[in-house]
């Protein structure tokens, strides 16, 4: 017996219970794959202090196809589970609608049967007035149209079900199609490289913008400085989430392994933080002024639109002013060097400091990154620059920002 007897067919075939069971299994598999991927990353991170041929072989076995395929499989199975969850919820809704249509069809079919019986009875009687017979015939036609209307709605629901089922099936094929290992194309290689080097790429781009800002006029320099600070903040988040950096820092603080990897990670994260501070401070000052301007606008009952414009204007204006002041703030070591030489040396010194940041950020993208001595040299240059230039300037700007916020 059909599930929707009054419609006459099943417009929304499918078994939500079976789909839910499959979705649960896929979710469990996705969790297991994600855990395996995290474990491989953790093992790679914790093996950074292990040296020798055995260590190289261990890292080579874990780093590469295995890690990438675990990551791709996790993403693919997670996507498939998500699509199945969506289809399960949609199917439950479609079948509930189909049951309502079937109930309406039952009511309309009963009404049609009554109208037809009444019409047949009137036709069988020779004394039935013609107007009443026409009215009974019209009632039959209206009842039949009502039943046909419900069935048309069911056909529309069937088409929606078909289209959505096809879309979900296509999405599942695309998701599971990526599970099979394949030779990566050019775009895959580029995306994979960016994924593996995101933090270093952001640091390099931030340092480059900082160098460019030295050569342009103030109106152009300020947006570049904001962009550089934002990239440093993004690099800080990316580097801080990197298991290799976390493992190196953990080994240093908990096991006393203050090796080259520890100092490289510490200097990298510190450099990102110092690069982000000017932008964070400028936006914080702008946000404070925006709050004050918004409160004043609300007190003056200027209206919602005017209040939003006033607050946004205060945020932008004061953030730009704060960034400009941060850029013009005293640079103790640089100012000392200029006083010991000549005023004309200021620009070359600034360029030299900024260029060193670009140079050390770019070392990771060259064959020199495979050399312990080259990495140690880059770390030493970074640490020297931060101690002599970035940290003192950041301290002055932080004190100024804090004073402004406490006013």
C-alpha contacts under 8 A as a table, 3 or more apart, distances in Angstrom:
res1	aa1	res2	aa2	distance
1	X	5	X	7.16
2	X	5	X	5.24
2	X	8	X	7.21
2	X	9	X	6.57
2	X	10	X	7.06
3	X	9	X	7.71
3	X	10	X	6.60
4	X	7	X	5.59
4	X	8	X	6.24
4	X	9	X	6.12
4	X	10	X	6.01
4	X	98	X	7.73
4	X	99	X	6.98
4	X	102	X	5.77
5	X	8	X	4.98
5	X	9	X	6.89
5	X	102	X	7.30
6	X	102	X	5.50
6	X	103	X	7.47
6	X	105	X	5.61
6	X	106	X	5.34
6	X	109	X	7.68
7	X	10	X	7.76
7	X	101	X	7.63
7	X	102	X	5.51
7	X	105	X	6.20
7	X	106	X	7.97
7	X	151	X	6.33
7	X	154	X	7.74
10	X	13	X	6.04
11	X	98	X	7.20
11	X	154	X	6.51
11	X	155	X	6.84
11	X	157	X	6.90
11	X	158	X	4.58
11	X	161	X	7.81
12	X	91	X	7.46
12	X	94	X	6.55
12	X	95	X	6.10
12	X	98	X	7.23
12	X	157	X	7.58
12	X	158	X	5.83
12	X	161	X	6.14
14	X	91	X	7.26
15	X	18	X	5.47
15	X	19	X	6.37
16	X	19	X	5.02
16	X	20	X	6.04
16	X	88	X	5.52
16	X	91	X	6.69
16	X	92	X	6.51
17	X	20	X	5.12
17	X	21	X	6.28
18	X	21	X	5.11
18	X	22	X	6.29
19	X	22	X	5.14
19	X	23	X	6.03
19	X	84	X	6.81
19	X	85	X	7.93
19	X	88	X	6.16
20	X	23	X	4.99
20	X	24	X	6.14
20	X	84	X	7.67
20	X	85	X	7.06
20	X	88	X	6.50
21	X	24	X	5.20
21	X	25	X	6.41
22	X	25	X	5.12
22	X	26	X	6.23
23	X	26	X	5.09
23	X	27	X	6.11
23	X	81	X	5.14
23	X	82	X	7.82
23	X	84	X	5.79
23	X	85	X	6.31
24	X	27	X	5.09
24	X	28	X	6.22
24	X	81	X	7.56
25	X	28	X	5.14
25	X	29	X	6.23
26	X	29	X	4.96
26	X	30	X	6.05
26	X	77	X	6.28
26	X	78	X	7.25
26	X	80	X	7.43
26	X	81	X	5.45
27	X	30	X	5.01
27	X	31	X	6.21
27	X	77	X	7.37
27	X	78	X	6.38
27	X	81	X	5.67
28	X	31	X	5.17
28	X	32	X	6.31
29	X	32	X	5.08
29	X	33	X	6.19
29	X	77	X	7.26
30	X	33	X	5.10
30	X	34	X	6.08
30	X	73	X	7.72
30	X	74	X	5.14
30	X	75	X	7.61
30	X	77	X	5.40
30	X	78	X	5.32
31	X	34	X	5.07
31	X	35	X	6.13
31	X	74	X	7.51
32	X	35	X	5.10
32	X	36	X	6.17
33	X	36	X	5.02
33	X	37	X	6.17
33	X	70	X	6.17
33	X	71	X	7.57
33	X	73	X	6.97
33	X	74	X	5.19
34	X	37	X	5.09
34	X	38	X	6.21
34	X	70	X	7.44
34	X	71	X	7.08
34	X	74	X	5.50
35	X	38	X	5.11
35	X	39	X	6.09
36	X	39	X	5.00
36	X	40	X	6.26
36	X	70	X	7.25
37	X	40	X	5.20
37	X	41	X	6.32
37	X	67	X	6.25
37	X	70	X	5.63
37	X	71	X	6.09
38	X	41	X	5.08
38	X	42	X	6.06
39	X	42	X	4.96
39	X	43	X	6.08
40	X	43	X	5.08
40	X	44	X	6.16
40	X	62	X	6.57
40	X	67	X	6.77
41	X	44	X	5.11
41	X	45	X	6.10
41	X	67	X	7.73
41	X	243	X	6.34
41	X	244	X	7.79
42	X	45	X	5.02
42	X	46	X	6.07
42	X	243	X	5.97
42	X	244	X	7.52
42	X	247	X	7.61
43	X	46	X	5.19
43	X	47	X	6.07
44	X	47	X	5.20
44	X	48	X	6.80
44	X	59	X	6.26
44	X	62	X	7.25
44	X	63	X	7.39
44	X	244	X	7.07
45	X	48	X	5.73
45	X	243	X	5.44
45	X	244	X	3.94
45	X	245	X	7.34
45	X	246	X	7.69
45	X	247	X	5.41
45	X	248	X	7.24
46	X	49	X	7.10
46	X	244	X	7.05
46	X	247	X	5.44
46	X	248	X	7.19
47	X	50	X	5.20
47	X	55	X	7.32
47	X	59	X	7.59
48	X	51	X	7.66
48	X	244	X	7.39
48	X	248	X	7.30
48	X	261	X	7.37
49	X	248	X	7.93
49	X	259	X	7.83
49	X	261	X	7.59
50	X	55	X	5.79
51	X	54	X	7.69
51	X	55	X	5.48
51	X	56	X	7.26
52	X	55	X	5.28
52	X	56	X	6.32
53	X	56	X	5.02
53	X	57	X	6.11
54	X	57	X	5.10
54	X	58	X	6.08
55	X	58	X	5.01
55	X	59	X	6.18
56	X	59	X	5.23
56	X	60	X	6.00
57	X	60	X	5.01
57	X	61	X	6.10
58	X	61	X	5.25
58	X	62	X	6.50
59	X	62	X	5.19
59	X	63	X	5.65
60	X	63	X	5.22
60	X	64	X	7.00
61	X	64	X	7.37
61	X	66	X	7.70
62	X	65	X	7.90
62	X	66	X	6.06
62	X	67	X	6.41
63	X	66	X	6.67
63	X	67	X	5.82
64	X	67	X	5.63
64	X	68	X	6.13
65	X	68	X	5.13
65	X	69	X	5.78
66	X	69	X	5.23
66	X	70	X	6.06
67	X	70	X	5.20
67	X	71	X	6.17
68	X	71	X	5.09
68	X	72	X	6.10
69	X	72	X	4.99
69	X	73	X	5.86
69	X	179	X	7.60
69	X	181	X	6.92
70	X	73	X	5.08
70	X	74	X	6.02
71	X	74	X	5.14
71	X	75	X	6.29
72	X	75	X	5.16
72	X	76	X	6.03
72	X	178	X	7.04
72	X	179	X	6.77
73	X	76	X	5.03
73	X	77	X	5.95
73	X	178	X	7.31
73	X	179	X	5.31
74	X	77	X	5.43
74	X	78	X	5.93
75	X	78	X	5.15
75	X	79	X	6.05
76	X	79	X	5.12
76	X	80	X	6.17
76	X	175	X	4.81
76	X	176	X	5.87
76	X	178	X	6.56
76	X	179	X	6.63
77	X	80	X	4.95
77	X	81	X	6.08
77	X	175	X	7.03
77	X	176	X	6.86
78	X	81	X	5.12
78	X	82	X	6.16
79	X	82	X	5.04
79	X	83	X	6.19
79	X	172	X	7.89
79	X	175	X	6.37
80	X	83	X	5.13
80	X	84	X	6.19
80	X	171	X	7.62
80	X	172	X	5.45
80	X	175	X	5.97
80	X	176	X	7.08
81	X	84	X	5.11
81	X	85	X	6.16
82	X	85	X	5.08
82	X	86	X	6.30
83	X	86	X	5.06
83	X	87	X	6.17
83	X	168	X	6.50
83	X	171	X	7.36
83	X	172	X	7.06
84	X	87	X	4.94
84	X	88	X	5.98
84	X	168	X	7.68
85	X	88	X	5.08
85	X	89	X	6.31
86	X	89	X	5.28
86	X	90	X	6.14
87	X	90	X	4.97
87	X	91	X	5.88
87	X	165	X	7.59
87	X	168	X	6.97
88	X	91	X	5.16
88	X	92	X	6.19
89	X	92	X	5.24
89	X	93	X	6.38
90	X	93	X	5.12
90	X	94	X	6.14
91	X	94	X	4.94
91	X	95	X	6.06
91	X	161	X	7.80
92	X	95	X	5.30
92	X	96	X	6.21
93	X	96	X	5.14
93	X	97	X	6.29
94	X	97	X	5.11
94	X	98	X	6.17
94	X	157	X	7.32
94	X	161	X	7.30
95	X	98	X	4.85
95	X	99	X	6.17
96	X	99	X	5.18
96	X	100	X	6.46
97	X	100	X	5.10
97	X	101	X	6.28
98	X	101	X	4.98
98	X	102	X	6.10
98	X	154	X	6.68
98	X	157	X	7.69
99	X	102	X	4.95
99	X	103	X	6.19
100	X	103	X	5.12
100	X	104	X	6.23
101	X	104	X	5.00
101	X	105	X	5.99
101	X	150	X	6.28
101	X	151	X	7.66
101	X	153	X	7.72
101	X	154	X	6.67
102	X	105	X	4.89
102	X	106	X	6.15
103	X	106	X	5.05
103	X	107	X	6.40
104	X	107	X	5.09
104	X	108	X	6.06
104	X	150	X	6.98
105	X	108	X	5.01
105	X	109	X	5.84
105	X	147	X	5.86
105	X	150	X	6.13
105	X	151	X	7.30
106	X	109	X	5.11
106	X	110	X	6.19
107	X	110	X	5.20
107	X	111	X	6.21
108	X	111	X	4.95
108	X	112	X	6.09
108	X	143	X	6.57
108	X	144	X	7.81
108	X	146	X	6.41
108	X	147	X	5.21
109	X	112	X	4.99
109	X	113	X	6.16
109	X	143	X	7.78
109	X	144	X	7.83
109	X	147	X	6.26
110	X	113	X	5.05
110	X	114	X	6.26
111	X	114	X	5.15
111	X	115	X	6.14
111	X	143	X	6.33
112	X	115	X	5.00
112	X	116	X	6.00
112	X	140	X	6.15
112	X	143	X	4.88
112	X	144	X	5.97
112	X	147	X	7.82
113	X	116	X	5.15
113	X	117	X	6.09
114	X	117	X	5.13
114	X	118	X	6.09
115	X	118	X	5.12
115	X	119	X	6.07
115	X	136	X	7.02
115	X	139	X	6.21
115	X	140	X	5.11
115	X	143	X	7.18
116	X	119	X	5.00
116	X	120	X	6.00
116	X	137	X	7.99
116	X	140	X	5.69
117	X	120	X	5.10
117	X	121	X	6.10
118	X	121	X	5.14
118	X	122	X	6.28
118	X	136	X	7.03
119	X	122	X	5.17
119	X	123	X	6.19
119	X	133	X	6.96
119	X	136	X	5.18
119	X	137	X	6.11
119	X	140	X	7.34
120	X	123	X	5.10
120	X	124	X	6.20
121	X	124	X	5.13
121	X	125	X	6.57
122	X	125	X	5.28
122	X	128	X	5.97
122	X	133	X	6.38
122	X	136	X	7.91
123	X	126	X	7.20
123	X	128	X	7.23
123	X	133	X	6.94
125	X	128	X	5.83
128	X	132	X	6.89
128	X	133	X	6.63
129	X	132	X	5.52
129	X	133	X	6.39
130	X	133	X	5.03
130	X	134	X	6.17
131	X	134	X	5.10
131	X	135	X	6.16
132	X	135	X	4.95
132	X	136	X	6.15
133	X	136	X	5.10
133	X	137	X	6.23
134	X	137	X	5.03
134	X	138	X	6.14
135	X	138	X	5.00
135	X	139	X	6.18
136	X	139	X	5.02
136	X	140	X	6.39
137	X	140	X	5.11
137	X	141	X	6.38
138	X	141	X	5.04
138	X	142	X	6.16
139	X	142	X	5.09
139	X	143	X	6.08
140	X	143	X	5.15
140	X	144	X	6.14
141	X	144	X	5.14
141	X	145	X	6.16
142	X	145	X	5.04
142	X	146	X	6.15
143	X	146	X	5.09
143	X	147	X	6.37
144	X	147	X	5.16
144	X	148	X	6.18
145	X	148	X	4.94
145	X	149	X	5.95
146	X	149	X	5.04
146	X	150	X	6.49
147	X	150	X	5.33
147	X	151	X	6.45
148	X	151	X	5.05
148	X	152	X	6.13
149	X	152	X	5.02
149	X	153	X	6.37
150	X	153	X	5.14
150	X	154	X	6.36
151	X	154	X	4.86
151	X	155	X	6.24
152	X	155	X	4.94
152	X	156	X	6.26
153	X	156	X	5.04
153	X	157	X	6.18
154	X	157	X	4.94
154	X	158	X	6.10
155	X	158	X	4.89
155	X	159	X	6.29
156	X	159	X	5.11
156	X	160	X	6.28
157	X	160	X	5.06
157	X	161	X	6.11
158	X	161	X	5.03
158	X	162	X	6.16
159	X	162	X	4.98
159	X	163	X	6.18
160	X	163	X	5.25
160	X	164	X	6.11
161	X	164	X	5.29
161	X	165	X	5.91
162	X	165	X	5.13
162	X	166	X	6.17
163	X	166	X	5.17
163	X	167	X	6.25
164	X	167	X	4.96
164	X	168	X	6.13
165	X	168	X	5.19
165	X	169	X	6.06
166	X	169	X	5.03
166	X	170	X	6.14
167	X	170	X	5.17
167	X	171	X	6.24
168	X	171	X	5.03
168	X	172	X	6.11
169	X	172	X	5.09
169	X	173	X	6.18
170	X	173	X	5.09
170	X	174	X	6.21
171	X	174	X	5.09
171	X	175	X	6.10
172	X	175	X	5.02
172	X	176	X	6.02
173	X	176	X	5.34
173	X	177	X	5.64
174	X	177	X	5.11
174	X	178	X	6.80
175	X	178	X	5.82
175	X	179	X	7.53
176	X	179	X	5.30
176	X	180	X	7.90
177	X	180	X	6.39
178	X	181	X	7.35
184	X	187	X	7.85
184	X	188	X	5.40
184	X	189	X	6.18
185	X	188	X	5.16
185	X	189	X	6.20
186	X	189	X	5.16
186	X	190	X	6.27
187	X	190	X	5.07
187	X	191	X	6.09
188	X	191	X	5.14
188	X	192	X	5.89
189	X	192	X	5.01
189	X	193	X	5.98
190	X	193	X	5.11
190	X	194	X	6.19
191	X	194	X	5.14
191	X	195	X	6.06
192	X	195	X	4.98
192	X	196	X	6.16
193	X	196	X	5.16
193	X	197	X	6.05
194	X	197	X	5.09
194	X	198	X	5.21
194	X	201	X	7.57
195	X	198	X	5.35
197	X	200	X	5.48
197	X	201	X	5.96
198	X	201	X	5.08
198	X	202	X	6.17
198	X	235	X	7.46
198	X	238	X	6.91
199	X	202	X	5.23
199	X	203	X	6.27
199	X	234	X	7.51
199	X	235	X	4.51
199	X	236	X	7.21
199	X	237	X	7.94
199	X	238	X	5.02
199	X	239	X	5.34
200	X	203	X	5.05
200	X	204	X	6.14
200	X	235	X	7.00
200	X	239	X	7.89
200	X	361	X	6.74
200	X	364	X	7.33
201	X	204	X	5.15
201	X	205	X	6.17
201	X	235	X	7.96
202	X	205	X	5.13
202	X	206	X	6.05
202	X	231	X	5.58
202	X	232	X	6.69
202	X	234	X	7.03
202	X	235	X	5.27
203	X	206	X	5.08
203	X	207	X	6.15
203	X	231	X	6.80
203	X	232	X	5.87
203	X	235	X	5.77
203	X	272	X	7.06
203	X	361	X	6.35
204	X	207	X	5.17
204	X	208	X	6.14
204	X	357	X	7.99
204	X	358	X	5.98
204	X	361	X	4.97
204	X	362	X	6.15
205	X	208	X	5.04
205	X	209	X	6.24
205	X	228	X	7.46
205	X	231	X	7.30
206	X	209	X	5.23
206	X	210	X	6.27
206	X	227	X	7.36
206	X	228	X	4.28
206	X	229	X	6.98
206	X	231	X	5.43
206	X	232	X	5.96
207	X	210	X	5.04
207	X	211	X	6.32
207	X	228	X	6.96
207	X	354	X	6.93
207	X	355	X	7.99
207	X	357	X	5.82
207	X	358	X	5.20
207	X	361	X	7.50
208	X	211	X	5.11
208	X	212	X	6.24
208	X	354	X	7.99
208	X	358	X	5.83
209	X	212	X	5.01
209	X	213	X	6.07
209	X	224	X	6.03
209	X	225	X	7.11
209	X	227	X	7.58
209	X	228	X	5.73
210	X	213	X	5.17
210	X	214	X	6.92
210	X	224	X	7.09
210	X	225	X	6.29
210	X	228	X	6.17
210	X	354	X	6.70
211	X	214	X	5.59
211	X	215	X	7.51
211	X	351	X	6.64
211	X	354	X	5.21
211	X	355	X	6.49
211	X	358	X	7.82
212	X	215	X	5.61
212	X	216	X	6.89
212	X	224	X	7.97
213	X	216	X	5.48
213	X	217	X	7.89
213	X	220	X	7.55
213	X	221	X	4.70
213	X	222	X	7.75
213	X	224	X	6.06
213	X	225	X	6.78
214	X	221	X	7.30
214	X	350	X	7.56
214	X	351	X	7.13
216	X	220	X	6.27
216	X	221	X	5.84
217	X	220	X	5.59
217	X	221	X	5.91
218	X	221	X	4.82
218	X	222	X	6.17
218	X	324	X	7.89
219	X	222	X	5.96
219	X	223	X	7.59
220	X	223	X	5.98
220	X	224	X	6.67
221	X	224	X	5.09
221	X	225	X	6.11
222	X	225	X	5.04
222	X	226	X	6.28
222	X	320	X	6.88
222	X	323	X	6.69
222	X	324	X	6.43
223	X	226	X	5.06
223	X	227	X	6.14
224	X	227	X	5.02
224	X	228	X	6.06
225	X	228	X	4.96
225	X	229	X	6.11
225	X	279	X	7.58
225	X	323	X	7.69
226	X	229	X	5.12
226	X	230	X	6.13
226	X	279	X	5.61
226	X	323	X	7.62
227	X	230	X	5.07
227	X	231	X	6.15
228	X	231	X	5.13
228	X	232	X	6.18
228	X	275	X	7.49
228	X	276	X	7.72
229	X	232	X	5.03
229	X	233	X	6.23
229	X	275	X	5.58
229	X	276	X	4.31
229	X	277	X	7.09
229	X	278	X	6.66
229	X	279	X	5.08
229	X	280	X	7.65
230	X	233	X	5.07
230	X	234	X	6.26
230	X	276	X	6.32
230	X	279	X	6.80
231	X	234	X	5.00
231	X	235	X	6.01
231	X	276	X	7.65
232	X	235	X	4.91
232	X	236	X	6.06
232	X	272	X	4.96
232	X	273	X	6.96
232	X	275	X	5.44
232	X	276	X	5.05
233	X	236	X	5.01
233	X	237	X	6.41
233	X	272	X	6.42
233	X	273	X	6.72
233	X	275	X	7.43
233	X	276	X	4.97
234	X	237	X	5.17
234	X	238	X	6.20
235	X	238	X	4.99
235	X	239	X	5.92
235	X	272	X	6.31
236	X	239	X	5.22
236	X	240	X	5.84
236	X	269	X	5.95
236	X	272	X	5.09
236	X	273	X	6.32
237	X	240	X	5.15
237	X	241	X	6.21
238	X	241	X	5.31
238	X	242	X	6.41
239	X	242	X	5.09
239	X	245	X	6.79
239	X	268	X	7.89
239	X	269	X	6.76
240	X	243	X	7.95
240	X	245	X	6.78
240	X	246	X	6.73
240	X	269	X	7.04
241	X	245	X	7.90
241	X	246	X	7.33
242	X	245	X	5.59
242	X	246	X	6.39
243	X	246	X	5.00
243	X	247	X	5.85
244	X	247	X	5.20
244	X	248	X	6.16
245	X	248	X	5.16
245	X	249	X	6.21
245	X	261	X	7.99
245	X	262	X	7.66
245	X	265	X	5.29
246	X	249	X	5.27
246	X	250	X	6.02
247	X	250	X	5.03
247	X	251	X	6.02
248	X	251	X	5.20
248	X	252	X	6.31
248	X	261	X	6.02
248	X	262	X	4.90
248	X	265	X	6.89
249	X	252	X	5.10
249	X	253	X	6.28
249	X	262	X	5.43
249	X	265	X	6.89
249	X	266	X	7.00
250	X	253	X	5.31
250	X	254	X	5.76
250	X	255	X	7.61
251	X	254	X	5.42
251	X	255	X	5.06
251	X	256	X	6.51
251	X	257	X	5.55
251	X	258	X	7.71
251	X	262	X	7.73
252	X	255	X	5.59
252	X	256	X	4.61
252	X	257	X	4.29
252	X	258	X	4.86
252	X	259	X	7.57
252	X	262	X	6.16
253	X	256	X	5.66
253	X	257	X	7.45
253	X	258	X	7.97
257	X	262	X	7.41
258	X	261	X	7.80
258	X	262	X	5.51
258	X	263	X	6.83
259	X	262	X	5.31
259	X	263	X	6.54
260	X	263	X	5.28
260	X	264	X	5.99
260	X	376	X	6.58
261	X	264	X	5.03
261	X	265	X	6.10
262	X	265	X	5.28
262	X	266	X	6.09
263	X	266	X	4.96
263	X	267	X	5.92
263	X	379	X	7.29
264	X	267	X	5.30
264	X	268	X	6.02
264	X	375	X	7.77
264	X	376	X	7.50
264	X	379	X	5.61
265	X	268	X	5.05
265	X	269	X	6.18
266	X	269	X	5.41
266	X	270	X	6.06
267	X	270	X	5.03
267	X	271	X	5.91
267	X	379	X	6.74
267	X	382	X	6.93
267	X	383	X	6.20
268	X	271	X	5.20
268	X	272	X	6.29
269	X	272	X	5.12
269	X	273	X	6.21
270	X	273	X	5.07
270	X	274	X	6.14
271	X	274	X	5.17
271	X	275	X	6.07
271	X	382	X	7.69
271	X	386	X	6.99
272	X	275	X	5.11
272	X	276	X	6.23
273	X	276	X	5.17
273	X	277	X	6.24
274	X	277	X	5.29
274	X	278	X	7.78
274	X	390	X	6.64
274	X	391	X	6.86
274	X	394	X	6.51
275	X	278	X	6.91
275	X	390	X	7.90
276	X	279	X	5.67
276	X	280	X	6.24
277	X	280	X	5.07
277	X	281	X	5.93
277	X	394	X	6.95
277	X	398	X	7.70
278	X	281	X	5.19
278	X	282	X	6.05
278	X	323	X	6.63
278	X	326	X	6.49
278	X	394	X	7.26
278	X	397	X	7.11
279	X	282	X	5.10
279	X	283	X	6.12
279	X	323	X	6.82
280	X	283	X	5.29
280	X	284	X	6.05
281	X	284	X	5.00
281	X	285	X	6.26
281	X	322	X	7.76
281	X	397	X	7.87
281	X	398	X	7.08
281	X	401	X	5.97
282	X	285	X	5.24
282	X	286	X	6.21
282	X	318	X	7.64
282	X	319	X	4.78
282	X	320	X	7.14
282	X	321	X	7.88
282	X	322	X	4.90
282	X	323	X	5.31
282	X	326	X	7.97
282	X	401	X	7.64
283	X	286	X	4.89
283	X	287	X	5.94
283	X	315	X	7.47
283	X	319	X	5.13
284	X	287	X	5.03
284	X	288	X	6.27
284	X	319	X	7.66
284	X	405	X	7.91
285	X	288	X	5.12
285	X	289	X	6.43
285	X	318	X	6.69
285	X	319	X	6.24
285	X	322	X	6.94
285	X	401	X	6.90
285	X	404	X	7.06
285	X	405	X	6.44
286	X	289	X	5.20
286	X	290	X	6.03
286	X	314	X	6.63
286	X	315	X	4.30
286	X	316	X	6.57
286	X	317	X	7.26
286	X	318	X	4.64
286	X	319	X	4.34
286	X	322	X	7.64
287	X	290	X	4.89
287	X	291	X	6.17
287	X	315	X	5.51
287	X	319	X	7.80
288	X	291	X	5.22
288	X	292	X	6.43
288	X	315	X	7.91
288	X	405	X	6.99
289	X	292	X	5.05
289	X	293	X	6.04
289	X	311	X	7.93
289	X	314	X	5.94
289	X	315	X	6.40
289	X	318	X	6.84
290	X	293	X	5.08
290	X	294	X	5.97
290	X	310	X	7.73
290	X	311	X	4.56
290	X	312	X	6.63
290	X	313	X	7.69
290	X	314	X	4.94
290	X	315	X	4.89
291	X	294	X	5.13
291	X	295	X	6.19
291	X	311	X	6.83
292	X	295	X	5.23
292	X	296	X	6.25
293	X	296	X	5.10
293	X	297	X	6.10
293	X	310	X	6.47
293	X	311	X	5.59
293	X	314	X	6.66
294	X	297	X	5.04
294	X	298	X	6.12
294	X	307	X	5.79
294	X	308	X	7.27
294	X	310	X	6.59
294	X	311	X	5.06
295	X	298	X	5.10
295	X	299	X	6.10
296	X	299	X	5.06
296	X	300	X	6.23
297	X	300	X	5.07
297	X	301	X	6.23
297	X	302	X	5.71
297	X	303	X	7.92
297	X	306	X	7.70
297	X	307	X	5.43
297	X	310	X	7.26
298	X	301	X	4.89
298	X	302	X	6.29
298	X	303	X	7.25
298	X	307	X	6.58
299	X	302	X	7.93
302	X	306	X	5.87
302	X	307	X	6.31
303	X	306	X	5.53
303	X	307	X	6.03
304	X	307	X	5.06
304	X	308	X	6.20
305	X	308	X	5.25
305	X	309	X	6.32
306	X	309	X	5.10
306	X	310	X	6.03
307	X	310	X	5.10
307	X	311	X	6.13
308	X	311	X	5.20
308	X	312	X	6.08
309	X	312	X	5.16
309	X	313	X	6.01
310	X	313	X	5.19
310	X	314	X	6.22
311	X	314	X	5.17
311	X	315	X	6.19
312	X	315	X	5.06
312	X	316	X	6.25
313	X	316	X	5.33
313	X	317	X	5.96
314	X	317	X	5.22
314	X	318	X	5.84
315	X	318	X	5.60
315	X	319	X	5.89
316	X	319	X	5.23
316	X	320	X	6.08
317	X	320	X	5.33
317	X	321	X	6.21
318	X	321	X	4.94
318	X	322	X	5.97
319	X	322	X	5.08
319	X	323	X	6.15
320	X	323	X	5.13
320	X	324	X	6.13
321	X	324	X	5.12
321	X	325	X	6.18
322	X	325	X	5.08
322	X	326	X	6.10
323	X	326	X	4.94
323	X	327	X	6.16
324	X	327	X	5.12
324	X	328	X	6.24
325	X	328	X	5.02
325	X	329	X	5.86
326	X	329	X	5.07
326	X	397	X	5.91
329	X	393	X	7.31
329	X	396	X	7.58
329	X	397	X	7.15
330	X	335	X	7.24
330	X	393	X	6.88
330	X	396	X	7.74
331	X	334	X	5.41
331	X	335	X	5.71
331	X	389	X	6.79
331	X	392	X	7.03
331	X	393	X	5.41
332	X	335	X	5.20
332	X	336	X	6.05
332	X	389	X	7.59
332	X	392	X	6.83
332	X	393	X	7.24
333	X	336	X	5.04
333	X	337	X	6.23
333	X	388	X	5.97
333	X	389	X	6.20
333	X	392	X	7.95
334	X	337	X	5.09
334	X	338	X	6.23
334	X	346	X	7.47
334	X	349	X	7.25
334	X	350	X	7.71
334	X	389	X	6.96
335	X	338	X	5.06
335	X	339	X	6.20
335	X	346	X	7.80
336	X	339	X	5.14
336	X	340	X	6.28
337	X	340	X	5.07
337	X	341	X	6.28
338	X	341	X	5.13
338	X	342	X	5.39
338	X	343	X	5.71
338	X	344	X	7.93
338	X	345	X	6.04
338	X	346	X	5.76
339	X	342	X	6.04
339	X	343	X	7.09
341	X	345	X	6.84
342	X	345	X	5.56
342	X	346	X	7.67
343	X	346	X	5.73
344	X	347	X	6.86
344	X	348	X	7.93
345	X	348	X	5.46
345	X	349	X	6.06
346	X	349	X	5.24
346	X	350	X	6.23
347	X	350	X	5.11
347	X	351	X	6.15
348	X	351	X	5.03
348	X	352	X	6.01
349	X	352	X	4.97
349	X	353	X	6.23
350	X	353	X	5.24
350	X	354	X	6.17
351	X	354	X	5.15
351	X	355	X	5.80
352	X	355	X	5.02
352	X	356	X	6.16
353	X	356	X	5.26
353	X	357	X	6.73
353	X	385	X	6.89
353	X	389	X	7.93
354	X	357	X	5.24
354	X	358	X	6.59
355	X	358	X	5.03
355	X	359	X	6.06
356	X	359	X	4.94
356	X	360	X	6.12
356	X	381	X	7.34
356	X	382	X	7.66
356	X	385	X	7.89
357	X	360	X	5.37
357	X	361	X	6.04
357	X	382	X	6.82
357	X	385	X	7.96
358	X	361	X	5.18
358	X	362	X	6.07
359	X	362	X	5.19
359	X	363	X	6.40
360	X	363	X	5.25
360	X	364	X	7.78
360	X	378	X	5.13
360	X	379	X	7.55
360	X	381	X	7.32
360	X	382	X	6.81
361	X	364	X	6.57
362	X	365	X	5.53
362	X	366	X	7.09
363	X	366	X	5.41
363	X	367	X	7.99
363	X	368	X	6.41
363	X	369	X	5.87
363	X	375	X	7.58
363	X	378	X	7.29
364	X	367	X	7.86
364	X	368	X	7.37
364	X	369	X	4.93
365	X	369	X	6.91
366	X	369	X	5.83
367	X	370	X	5.87
367	X	371	X	7.77
368	X	371	X	5.33
368	X	374	X	5.85
368	X	375	X	7.44
369	X	372	X	7.48
369	X	374	X	6.55
369	X	375	X	5.97
370	X	374	X	7.89
370	X	375	X	7.81
371	X	374	X	5.22
371	X	375	X	6.29
372	X	375	X	5.18
372	X	376	X	6.04
373	X	376	X	5.01
373	X	377	X	6.08
374	X	377	X	5.05
374	X	378	X	6.21
375	X	378	X	5.09
375	X	379	X	6.13
376	X	379	X	5.02
376	X	380	X	6.12
377	X	380	X	5.04
377	X	381	X	6.22
378	X	381	X	5.13
378	X	382	X	6.15
379	X	382	X	5.08
379	X	383	X	6.06
380	X	383	X	5.10
380	X	384	X	6.08
381	X	384	X	5.15
381	X	385	X	6.10
382	X	385	X	5.18
382	X	386	X	6.15
383	X	386	X	5.18
383	X	387	X	6.09
384	X	387	X	5.17
384	X	388	X	5.96
385	X	388	X	5.20
385	X	389	X	5.54
385	X	390	X	6.59
386	X	389	X	5.38
386	X	390	X	4.46
386	X	391	X	5.32
387	X	390	X	6.51
387	X	391	X	5.53
387	X	392	X	7.15
388	X	391	X	6.97
388	X	392	X	6.95
389	X	392	X	5.88
389	X	393	X	6.28
390	X	393	X	5.37
390	X	394	X	5.91
391	X	394	X	4.99
391	X	395	X	6.02
392	X	395	X	5.05
392	X	396	X	6.37
393	X	396	X	5.22
393	X	397	X	6.21
394	X	397	X	5.06
394	X	398	X	5.88
395	X	398	X	5.06
395	X	399	X	6.15
396	X	399	X	5.23
396	X	400	X	6.21
397	X	400	X	5.03
397	X	401	X	6.00
398	X	401	X	5.08
398	X	402	X	6.03
399	X	402	X	5.14
399	X	403	X	6.16
400	X	403	X	5.12
400	X	404	X	6.20
401	X	404	X	5.04
401	X	405	X	6.16
402	X	405	X	5.10
402	X	406	X	6.19
403	X	406	X	5.22
403	X	407	X	6.43
404	X	407	X	5.42
